[in-house]
Amino acid sequence: MHTEQMLLTTLAEISDRLIPQLRLDTYEQALYWYLFRHTHLLGAVETTISYAAIEKAIGVTKTATTRRLRSLAEKGCIRVVDTGWGGTKVSVSLPEEMLGPVTAPHDAQPVDIEAIDFFGQAQYREAILRREGNSCFFCLKKLSPENYALDHLVPQSDGGNDSYRNVVAACHSCNSSKNATSAEDFLRRLLRSGRLSDLEFEQRLLALDAIKQGELKPDV
Protein backbone atom coordinates (compact mmCIF):
# COMPACT_ATOMS: atom_id res chain seq x y z
CA MET A 1 0.00 0.00 0.00
CA HIS A 2 2.87 2.36 0.82
CA THR A 3 4.36 1.81 -2.63
CA GLU A 4 0.97 2.39 -4.28
CA GLN A 5 0.55 5.62 -2.31
CA MET A 6 3.99 6.85 -3.38
CA LEU A 7 3.17 6.06 -7.02
CA LEU A 8 -0.13 7.93 -6.89
CA THR A 9 1.60 10.89 -5.25
CA THR A 10 4.22 10.92 -8.02
CA LEU A 11 1.54 10.72 -10.71
CA ALA A 12 -0.24 13.64 -9.09
CA GLU A 13 3.00 15.64 -8.92
CA ILE A 14 3.64 15.03 -12.63
CA SER A 15 0.12 16.15 -13.59
CA ASP A 16 -0.22 19.00 -11.08
CA ARG A 17 3.28 20.50 -10.96
CA LEU A 18 5.69 19.20 -13.57
CA ILE A 19 3.49 19.53 -16.65
CA PRO A 20 2.00 22.99 -15.95
CA GLN A 21 5.08 24.56 -14.35
CA LEU A 22 7.47 23.41 -17.06
CA ARG A 23 4.82 24.02 -19.77
CA LEU A 24 5.28 20.63 -21.40
CA ASP A 25 3.50 20.46 -24.76
CA THR A 26 1.47 17.43 -25.82
CA TYR A 27 4.43 15.63 -27.43
CA GLU A 28 6.71 16.36 -24.47
CA GLN A 29 4.06 15.00 -22.11
CA ALA A 30 3.59 11.82 -24.15
CA LEU A 31 7.35 11.25 -24.33
CA TYR A 32 7.90 11.94 -20.64
CA TRP A 33 5.08 9.52 -19.67
CA TYR A 34 6.59 6.90 -22.01
CA LEU A 35 10.03 7.28 -20.41
CA PHE A 36 8.54 7.34 -16.90
CA ARG A 37 6.71 4.10 -17.63
CA HIS A 38 9.91 2.40 -18.80
CA THR A 39 11.98 3.58 -15.84
CA HIS A 40 10.39 4.43 -12.51
CA LEU A 41 7.34 2.20 -12.98
CA LEU A 42 9.80 -0.66 -13.44
CA GLY A 43 11.96 0.35 -10.51
CA ALA A 44 14.71 1.86 -12.68
CA VAL A 45 16.11 5.33 -13.28
CA GLU A 46 17.61 4.83 -16.74
CA THR A 47 16.38 3.19 -19.93
CA THR A 48 17.69 2.74 -23.46
CA ILE A 49 15.13 3.94 -25.97
CA SER A 50 14.45 3.00 -29.56
CA TYR A 51 13.03 5.64 -31.88
CA ALA A 52 11.07 2.96 -33.72
CA ALA A 53 9.48 1.75 -30.47
CA ILE A 54 8.56 5.30 -29.48
CA GLU A 55 6.98 6.02 -32.86
CA LYS A 56 4.96 2.81 -32.63
CA ALA A 57 3.86 3.47 -29.03
CA ILE A 58 2.97 7.17 -29.11
CA GLY A 59 3.04 8.09 -32.80
CA VAL A 60 5.94 10.54 -32.60
CA THR A 61 8.42 10.51 -35.51
CA LYS A 62 12.19 10.26 -35.02
CA THR A 63 12.62 13.94 -35.90
CA ALA A 64 9.95 15.03 -33.41
CA THR A 65 11.31 12.66 -30.76
CA THR A 66 14.82 14.06 -31.15
CA ARG A 67 13.48 17.60 -30.77
CA ARG A 68 11.40 16.72 -27.70
CA LEU A 69 14.26 14.79 -26.07
CA ARG A 70 16.35 17.92 -26.41
CA SER A 71 13.64 20.15 -24.95
CA LEU A 72 12.98 17.73 -22.06
CA ALA A 73 16.70 17.69 -21.31
CA GLU A 74 16.82 21.50 -21.36
CA LYS A 75 13.92 21.60 -18.88
CA GLY A 76 15.66 19.11 -16.60
CA CYS A 77 13.11 16.31 -17.09
CA ILE A 78 15.67 13.87 -18.47
CA ARG A 79 19.41 13.50 -18.96
CA VAL A 80 20.93 11.82 -22.00
CA VAL A 81 23.46 9.38 -20.55
CA ASP A 82 24.82 7.79 -23.72
CA THR A 83 24.09 7.31 -27.42
CA GLY A 84 25.14 4.47 -29.68
CA TRP A 85 24.04 1.79 -32.11
CA GLY A 86 22.00 0.14 -29.36
CA GLY A 87 19.89 3.25 -28.82
CA THR A 88 19.86 6.34 -26.63
CA LYS A 89 20.21 5.84 -22.89
CA VAL A 90 18.40 8.42 -20.76
CA SER A 91 17.78 8.93 -17.06
CA VAL A 92 14.39 10.29 -16.02
CA SER A 93 13.99 12.88 -13.25
CA LEU A 94 11.02 13.02 -10.88
CA PRO A 95 9.09 16.24 -10.10
CA GLU A 96 10.66 16.71 -6.66
CA GLU A 97 14.14 16.45 -8.16
CA MET A 98 13.36 19.27 -10.58
CA LEU A 99 10.93 21.48 -8.66
CA GLY A 100 11.78 20.72 -5.04
CA PRO A 101 9.45 19.35 -2.36
CA VAL A 102 5.94 20.70 -1.93
CA THR A 103 5.75 23.23 0.90
CA ALA A 104 2.58 24.70 2.31
CA PRO A 105 2.49 28.41 3.13
CA HIS A 106 2.52 29.07 6.90
CA ASP A 107 -0.55 31.29 6.73
CA ALA A 108 -2.66 28.89 4.67
CA GLN A 109 -6.14 28.45 6.07
CA PRO A 110 -7.56 24.92 6.18
CA VAL A 111 -10.15 24.24 3.52
CA ASP A 112 -12.61 21.36 3.60
CA ILE A 113 -12.04 20.28 0.03
CA GLU A 114 -14.53 17.44 0.37
CA ALA A 115 -17.36 19.94 0.88
CA ILE A 116 -16.63 22.09 -2.19
CA ASP A 117 -18.99 22.03 -5.18
CA PHE A 118 -16.40 22.25 -7.96
CA PHE A 119 -19.03 22.22 -10.68
CA GLY A 120 -21.36 24.87 -9.30
CA GLN A 121 -19.02 27.24 -7.43
CA ALA A 122 -17.37 29.39 -10.09
CA GLN A 123 -14.36 30.37 -7.94
CA TYR A 124 -13.18 26.77 -7.84
CA ARG A 125 -13.72 25.77 -11.46
CA GLU A 126 -10.25 26.77 -12.68
CA ALA A 127 -8.67 24.69 -9.92
CA ILE A 128 -9.92 21.63 -11.79
CA LEU A 129 -8.46 22.95 -15.06
CA ARG A 130 -5.07 23.48 -13.37
CA ARG A 131 -5.16 19.97 -11.91
CA GLU A 132 -5.49 18.61 -15.44
CA GLY A 133 -2.48 20.64 -16.55
CA ASN A 134 -4.69 22.88 -18.71
CA SER A 135 -5.55 19.89 -20.89
CA CYS A 136 -8.73 17.97 -21.62
CA PHE A 137 -8.84 15.07 -19.19
CA PHE A 138 -10.15 12.78 -21.92
CA CYS A 139 -8.36 13.58 -25.21
CA LEU A 140 -5.45 15.66 -23.77
CA LYS A 141 -6.19 18.65 -26.02
CA LYS A 142 -4.70 21.87 -24.63
CA LEU A 143 -7.23 24.17 -22.99
CA SER A 144 -7.33 27.73 -21.73
CA PRO A 145 -9.33 29.41 -18.95
CA GLU A 146 -11.41 31.02 -21.69
CA ASN A 147 -12.17 27.80 -23.55
CA TYR A 148 -13.02 24.72 -21.51
CA ALA A 149 -15.90 22.89 -19.87
CA LEU A 150 -16.34 20.75 -16.76
CA ASP A 151 -17.57 17.19 -17.06
CA HIS A 152 -18.60 14.44 -14.65
CA LEU A 153 -16.79 11.11 -14.60
CA VAL A 154 -19.94 9.47 -13.31
CA PRO A 155 -22.85 11.25 -15.04
CA GLN A 156 -25.23 13.20 -12.83
CA SER A 157 -28.05 11.08 -14.24
CA ASP A 158 -26.33 8.06 -12.64
CA GLY A 159 -25.87 9.77 -9.30
CA GLY A 160 -22.52 11.46 -9.91
CA ASN A 161 -21.75 14.37 -7.57
CA ASP A 162 -19.89 17.67 -8.03
CA SER A 163 -16.82 16.88 -5.92
CA TYR A 164 -13.21 16.98 -7.16
CA ARG A 165 -13.40 13.16 -7.24
CA ASN A 166 -15.96 13.30 -10.02
CA VAL A 167 -15.40 16.59 -11.92
CA VAL A 168 -12.74 17.02 -14.62
CA ALA A 169 -11.83 19.64 -17.23
CA ALA A 170 -12.75 18.79 -20.81
CA CYS A 171 -12.73 20.31 -24.26
CA HIS A 172 -16.15 21.23 -25.65
CA SER A 173 -15.99 18.38 -28.15
CA CYS A 174 -15.46 15.70 -25.50
CA ASN A 175 -17.96 17.34 -23.16
CA SER A 176 -20.61 17.25 -25.88
CA SER A 177 -19.90 13.77 -27.27
CA LYS A 178 -19.44 12.06 -23.90
CA ASN A 179 -22.90 13.11 -22.75
CA ALA A 180 -24.13 10.49 -20.23
CA THR A 181 -21.47 7.90 -21.08
CA SER A 182 -19.26 6.67 -18.24
CA ALA A 183 -15.68 7.95 -18.27
CA GLU A 184 -14.27 4.45 -18.82
CA ASP A 185 -16.48 3.77 -21.82
CA PHE A 186 -15.78 7.19 -23.33
CA LEU A 187 -12.01 6.69 -23.02
CA ARG A 188 -12.36 3.34 -24.78
CA ARG A 189 -14.26 5.11 -27.56
CA LEU A 190 -11.41 7.62 -27.92
CA LEU A 191 -8.91 4.75 -28.07
CA ARG A 192 -10.87 2.94 -30.78
CA SER A 193 -11.20 6.13 -32.82
CA GLY A 194 -7.45 6.78 -32.65
CA ARG A 195 -7.72 9.96 -30.57
CA LEU A 196 -5.77 8.26 -27.78
CA SER A 197 -2.75 5.99 -28.14
CA ASP A 198 -2.47 2.79 -26.10
CA LEU A 199 -0.07 4.53 -23.72
CA GLU A 200 -2.29 7.58 -23.33
CA PHE A 201 -5.28 5.31 -22.70
CA GLU A 202 -3.41 3.51 -19.91
CA GLN A 203 -2.36 6.84 -18.40
CA ARG A 204 -5.93 8.13 -18.49
CA LEU A 205 -7.19 5.03 -16.67
CA LEU A 206 -4.52 5.52 -13.98
CA ALA A 207 -5.48 9.17 -13.60
CA LEU A 208 -9.17 8.27 -13.59
CA ASP A 209 -8.67 5.82 -10.72
CA ALA A 210 -6.51 8.31 -8.82
CA ILE A 211 -9.16 11.04 -9.10
CA LYS A 212 -11.94 8.73 -7.98
CA GLN A 213 -9.84 7.63 -5.00
CA GLY A 214 -9.27 11.26 -4.04
CA GLU A 215 -5.54 11.15 -4.73
CA LEU A 216 -5.44 13.99 -7.28
CA LYS A 217 -6.69 16.97 -5.30
CA PRO A 218 -6.95 20.37 -7.02
CA ASP A 219 -5.02 23.22 -5.43
CA VAL A 220 -7.55 25.49 -3.73
C-alpha positions in Angstrom: 0.0 0.0 0.0 2.9 2.4 0.8 4.4 1.8 -2.6 1.0 2.4 -4.3 0.5 5.6 -2.3 4.0 6.8 -3.4 3.2 6.1 -7.0 -0.1 7.9 -6.9 1.6 10.9 -5.3 4.2 10.9 -8.0 1.5 10.7 -10.7 -0.2 13.6 -9.1 3.0 15.6 -8.9 3.6 15.0 -12.6 0.1 16.2 -13.6 -0.2 19.0 -11.1 3.3 20.5 -11.0 5.7 19.2 -13.6 3.5 19.5 -16.6 2.0 23.0 -16.0 5.1 24.6 -14.3 7.5 23.4 -17.1 4.8 24.0 -19.8 5.3 20.6 -21.4 3.5 20.5 -24.8 1.5 17.4 -25.8 4.4 15.6 -27.4 6.7 16.4 -24.5 4.1 15.0 -22.1 3.6 11.8 -24.2 7.4 11.2 -24.3 7.9 11.9 -20.6 5.1 9.5 -19.7 6.6 6.9 -22.0 10.0 7.3 -20.4 8.5 7.3 -16.9 6.7 4.1 -17.6 9.9 2.4 -18.8 12.0 3.6 -15.8 10.4 4.4 -12.5 7.3 2.2 -13.0 9.8 -0.7 -13.4 12.0 0.4 -10.5 14.7 1.9 -12.7 16.1 5.3 -13.3 17.6 4.8 -16.7 16.4 3.2 -19.9 17.7 2.7 -23.5 15.1 3.9 -26.0 14.5 3.0 -29.6 13.0 5.6 -31.9 11.1 3.0 -33.7 9.5 1.7 -30.5 8.6 5.3 -29.5 7.0 6.0 -32.9 5.0 2.8 -32.6 3.9 3.5 -29.0 3.0 7.2 -29.1 3.0 8.1 -32.8 5.9 10.5 -32.6 8.4 10.5 -35.5 12.2 10.3 -35.0 12.6 13.9 -35.9 10.0 15.0 -33.4 11.3 12.7 -30.8 14.8 14.1 -31.2 13.5 17.6 -30.8 11.4 16.7 -27.7 14.3 14.8 -26.1 16.4 17.9 -26.4 13.6 20.2 -24.9 13.0 17.7 -22.1 16.7 17.7 -21.3 16.8 21.5 -21.4 13.9 21.6 -18.9 15.7 19.1 -16.6 13.1 16.3 -17.1 15.7 13.9 -18.5 19.4 13.5 -19.0 20.9 11.8 -22.0 23.5 9.4 -20.6 24.8 7.8 -23.7 24.1 7.3 -27.4 25.1 4.5 -29.7 24.0 1.8 -32.1 22.0 0.1 -29.4 19.9 3.3 -28.8 19.9 6.3 -26.6 20.2 5.8 -22.9 18.4 8.4 -20.8 17.8 8.9 -17.1 14.4 10.3 -16.0 14.0 12.9 -13.3 11.0 13.0 -10.9 9.1 16.2 -10.1 10.7 16.7 -6.7 14.1 16.4 -8.2 13.4 19.3 -10.6 10.9 21.5 -8.7 11.8 20.7 -5.0 9.4 19.4 -2.4 5.9 20.7 -1.9 5.8 23.2 0.9 2.6 24.7 2.3 2.5 28.4 3.1 2.5 29.1 6.9 -0.5 31.3 6.7 -2.7 28.9 4.7 -6.1 28.4 6.1 -7.6 24.9 6.2 -10.2 24.2 3.5 -12.6 21.4 3.6 -12.0 20.3 0.0 -14.5 17.4 0.4 -17.4 19.9 0.9 -16.6 22.1 -2.2 -19.0 22.0 -5.2 -16.4 22.2 -8.0 -19.0 22.2 -10.7 -21.4 24.9 -9.3 -19.0 27.2 -7.4 -17.4 29.4 -10.1 -14.4 30.4 -7.9 -13.2 26.8 -7.8 -13.7 25.8 -11.5 -10.2 26.8 -12.7 -8.7 24.7 -9.9 -9.9 21.6 -11.8 -8.5 23.0 -15.1 -5.1 23.5 -13.4 -5.2 20.0 -11.9 -5.5 18.6 -15.4 -2.5 20.6 -16.6 -4.7 22.9 -18.7 -5.5 19.9 -20.9 -8.7 18.0 -21.6 -8.8 15.1 -19.2 -10.2 12.8 -21.9 -8.4 13.6 -25.2 -5.5 15.7 -23.8 -6.2 18.7 -26.0 -4.7 21.9 -24.6 -7.2 24.2 -23.0 -7.3 27.7 -21.7 -9.3 29.4 -18.9 -11.4 31.0 -21.7 -12.2 27.8 -23.5 -13.0 24.7 -21.5 -15.9 22.9 -19.9 -16.3 20.7 -16.8 -17.6 17.2 -17.1 -18.6 14.4 -14.7 -16.8 11.1 -14.6 -19.9 9.5 -13.3 -22.8 11.3 -15.0 -25.2 13.2 -12.8 -28.1 11.1 -14.2 -26.3 8.1 -12.6 -25.9 9.8 -9.3 -22.5 11.5 -9.9 -21.8 14.4 -7.6 -19.9 17.7 -8.0 -16.8 16.9 -5.9 -13.2 17.0 -7.2 -13.4 13.2 -7.2 -16.0 13.3 -10.0 -15.4 16.6 -11.9 -12.7 17.0 -14.6 -11.8 19.6 -17.2 -12.8 18.8 -20.8 -12.7 20.3 -24.3 -16.1 21.2 -25.7 -16.0 18.4 -28.2 -15.5 15.7 -25.5 -18.0 17.3 -23.2 -20.6 17.2 -25.9 -19.9 13.8 -27.3 -19.4 12.1 -23.9 -22.9 13.1 -22.8 -24.1 10.5 -20.2 -21.5 7.9 -21.1 -19.3 6.7 -18.2 -15.7 8.0 -18.3 -14.3 4.5 -18.8 -16.5 3.8 -21.8 -15.8 7.2 -23.3 -12.0 6.7 -23.0 -12.4 3.3 -24.8 -14.3 5.1 -27.6 -11.4 7.6 -27.9 -8.9 4.7 -28.1 -10.9 2.9 -30.8 -11.2 6.1 -32.8 -7.5 6.8 -32.6 -7.7 10.0 -30.6 -5.8 8.3 -27.8 -2.8 6.0 -28.1 -2.5 2.8 -26.1 -0.1 4.5 -23.7 -2.3 7.6 -23.3 -5.3 5.3 -22.7 -3.4 3.5 -19.9 -2.4 6.8 -18.4 -5.9 8.1 -18.5 -7.2 5.0 -16.7 -4.5 5.5 -14.0 -5.5 9.2 -13.6 -9.2 8.3 -13.6 -8.7 5.8 -10.7 -6.5 8.3 -8.8 -9.2 11.0 -9.1 -11.9 8.7 -8.0 -9.8 7.6 -5.0 -9.3 11.3 -4.0 -5.5 11.1 -4.7 -5.4 14.0 -7.3 -6.7 17.0 -5.3 -7.0 20.4 -7.0 -5.0 23.2 -5.4 -7.5 25.5 -3.7 
